[in-house]
């Protein structure tokens, strides 16, 4: 809320994404990006 007030940004102009990184014992990590999660 403080950042919104300081920047003059409205809640309609932002979105919250969630990133998940799962490390494997071997091989590459698995990355998942949930856009607009909440």
C-alpha positions in Angstrom: 0.0 0.0 0.0 2.8 2.4 0.8 4.5 1.8 -2.6 1.2 2.4 -4.4 0.7 5.7 -2.5 4.3 6.8 -3.1 4.3 6.1 -6.8 0.8 7.1 -7.6 0.1 3.7 -9.1 -3.4 2.3 -8.8 -4.3 -1.3 -8.0 -5.7 -1.7 -11.5 -2.2 -1.1 -13.0 -0.4 -3.9 -11.2 -0.5 -7.7 -11.0 1.1 -10.2 -8.7 2.9 -13.1 -10.2 4.3 -16.2 -8.4 7.5 -18.0 -9.4 8.4 -21.4 -8.3 11.8 -23.0 -8.7 12.2 -26.6 -7.9 15.7 -28.1 -7.9 16.3 -31.6 -9.1 18.9 -34.0 -7.8 20.2 -34.2 -11.4 19.4 -32.2 -14.4 17.9 -28.7 -14.8 15.7 -27.0 -12.3 12.0 -26.7 -13.1 10.6 -23.1 -13.2 6.9 -22.3 -13.1 5.5 -18.8 -13.6 1.9 -18.1 -12.6 0.9 -14.8 -14.1 -1.7 -12.8 -12.2 -1.8 -15.3 -9.4 -3.7 -12.8 -7.2 
